[in-house]
Amino acid sequence: MDYYYGVRASEATAARPAYQGDSLTAVDVGLRLEYSPATRHSLFLDVSAKRFGGSIKDSPLVERVTQSFVGFGYLYRF
């Protein structure tokens, strides 16, 4: 947690105070939809959302408490 969201005293500034977080729990949910128009071809859509735990929300490096993702792809099976 500290590696990505912590701020060491040597890195602190007036706009970014020092911060050391504790353990945390994050909730991550996702959904994948897949369509196969032919035997070897597939199209897929991935949608996911993550809600950060308390230690990450309190970090001065984080602006939002949720993170969302949408991805679209094509897969050809050999």
N, C-alpha and C positions, 0 to 999 in steps of 0.2 A: 504494500500500500504506500509506504513512504517513498519508494523509488519513483513512482509515477505521480503521486499527488502531494508528497511532502515538500517542505521548503526548509532547507538548512539555514542556520543563523548566518552563515557566510553568504548565502544567496538572497537574504531578505533585503527588501527596500521599503520605502515609505508606502508604496502602493501594494506591496506583496509582503505581508508579515511572515515571520518564521512559523512553521506549522509541522507538528509531528502527529500523525493519526494513530488510531488504535485498530483493532480487528474490525471487520465489517461483514455485512451480508448484502449481496446485490441480487435483484430479481431480474431474470432474463427470460422473455417469452418470444417464440417465433413460430412462423407458419411457412410451409413450402407448398406451392401449387405446381403440379407438373402436368404437361399435356404432351402426348406422343402422337403426332400426326401420321407417322409412318414407323415401321419396325425399328429402325436404327436412329431415329431422330427424336429429340425431346426438347421442349421449351419449358423453362421453369421461372417462377417468380418467388423470391424470398422476401419476407417482411418480418422484422423483429424490433423489439423495444427492450431497453434495459433501464432499470431504475437503480441509481446508486445508493449505497448504504450511508449511514450517518457520518462516518469518518471522511468519506469522499465529499459529501455535500458541504462539509465544514471547511474544506481546503480552499485557500485563496486562489488556487489555479483553476477551479471549476466554476463555470458560469451557469450551467443548467444541471438539473438533477436527473434528467432523463436523456437517453441517447436512442435514436431510431435509425433503422437501416432498411433500404429497399434495394433489391438487386434483381436483375433480369438476366437470363442466360440461355445459351443454346448448347446442347450436348449431342455429339455424334458418337455412337458406339461402334467400334471396329469389329 
